[in-house]
Amino acid sequence: MTPVREAVRRLAAEGALSMSNSGRISTPLLSNERIEELAALRALIEVELASRALPRAHLALIERLQNINAKVGEAVAHRDAVSYIRTNLEFHRALYLRAQAPAMLAMAETVWLQMGPTMRALYGRLRRTDPPQYHKLIIAALRAGDEPGLRLAVRSDVTQGLRMLAT
């Protein structure tokens, strides 16, 4: 029982769960202001991670990102929100691991945790039939060694989806 309590407390401390004074646990509802704040954090942190990963991006990474992006496309085609979110984060994490910046990656993952339940609710309602267009731009920029293009593609990718959350 103690490990579970500790895990719940940690998730609450990281903003992924809310805990009331009575001990009731729930997923936090995100206001438009909070969504915008988290989007700004993602735009700052993830763009920097991608930029730092660029010099270490090699053909095997690019091929891996293409394979993951194909899975993202399959999840979208099957309207599988959970798989979509999981593979989308796998795409970003695979790229950001190449940055060799563990503190920044941990911060990005904390933001993802805070967004998780809200993203699940949103993507479950979307009528999307095409995978995110920016992943292809990210892959093309990596292949070309185009840092400004990479920064723009990542910024666009991480903010466009979050704009749909703010209603």
N, C-alpha and C positions, 0 to 999 in steps of 0.2 A: 504494500500500500504506500509506503514512504516514497519509492521511486516515482510512482504516478503523481503523488502530490507535488513532488519537486518539479517534475516535468510540467505540470499545469502551472505552477508558480512561475517557472521560467518563461513559458509561453505568454503568461499574463504580463510579466515584466517586459517582454519584447513587443507587446502590443498586439499579439495574435489572438489572444483571448481576453475577455473581461471577467473580473471576479468581483461580485458584490460583497458587502460587509457580512452578509449572511452565508457566504461561501458559494453562492450560485454562480455557475460558469456559463458564459455565453460568448458568441462571436460578436465583436464590436461592430456597431453600425457606423459607417464612415460618412461624415458630412461632406458636402462639396468642397469645403475649405480644406479638410483633411486629405481628400483625394488629390486636390491640386498640390498640396504640400508634398505628398508622397510621389506624385508625378515629377515635381521639380527635383526631388532627391534622386529619383531614378535617372533623370536626364543628366544630372551632374555626375553621379557615381558611375553609371554604366557607360557613359560616353568616355570617361577617363579610363575605365577598365579596358574598353575596346581599343582605345588609342595605345595603351601600354601593351596590349596583346599583339598589335600589328607587326612589330619587328620579329615576333616569335611565331607568327602564323606560317605554317608550312602546308604543303599540298595535302598531307594526311588530315590535317585539321579542316581544311576546306572541304575535302571529300566527306568527312564526318558530319560537318554542318549541313551539307547537301542531303545526306541520308536522314539526318534528324528532321530537316525541313520537309522531306517527303512524308515522314510520319506525321508531322504537323498537318500537312495537307490531307492525309487520310483521316485524321481525327476530325477535321473540319467537314470533310465530305460525309462522314458518318454522324455528324452533329454530336460528337462525344466530347462534352465540355471538360470532363476530368482529364481525358487523354490529351486534349488540346492544351490545357494549362500545363500539364506535366511535361509534354514534349517541347512546348514553347520555352519553359524555364530550362529544360535540358539544353536547348539550342544556345541560350544566352550563357548558361553556366559553362558549357564546353569552350566557348570563346573566352570568357572572362578568366578561366583557370590559366590560360596562356599569359595573362598579365603578370602572373607571379606577384600578386598584391593581396595577400590573405586578409588583411584588415579591411580593405575596400570590399572584397568579395563578401566578407561576413556582414558588412553594413548593407550591401545589396540584398543579401538573403534575408536579413531582418525586415527590410521594406517589403520583400515578396511575401513574407509570413503575414505581415499586417494587411496586405492586399488580398490574400488568398480567398477568404470566404466571400468577399465582395466580388472578386473576379469570377468565382464559381457561379454566383447568382447571375451576373451579367452575361457570361458566355453561354449559360444555359438558355437564355432568352434570345440570343442573336440568331439571325437567319442567314448568317454568313455561309457561302458555299466555296469561297476561294481562300487559300492560306494567306497570311499576311504578306503583302507585297514587299515590305522593307527587308525581309530576310534575304530575298534574292539580291537586293541592293547591297546589303552587308557582305554577302559572299562575293559579289563582283568587286567591291571596294577592297576586300582582303586580297583577292586574286591580283588586282592591279597595284596593290601597295598604296592605295589612295587614302591617305589619312583624313583629309577634309571630307571626302565622300563617305568614309566610314563613320566619322563623327556625326554627320548629318543623317545618315541612314539609321544609326542606333538611336539618336535623339528622336527622330520621327517615329520609329517603331515603339519606343517605350512610352511616348506621350500620346500617340493617336488612340491607342486602346483605352488609356485612362480617361481621355476626354469623353468617351462614351459612357463611362461610369458616372460622371458628374451630370446629373439631370436636374 
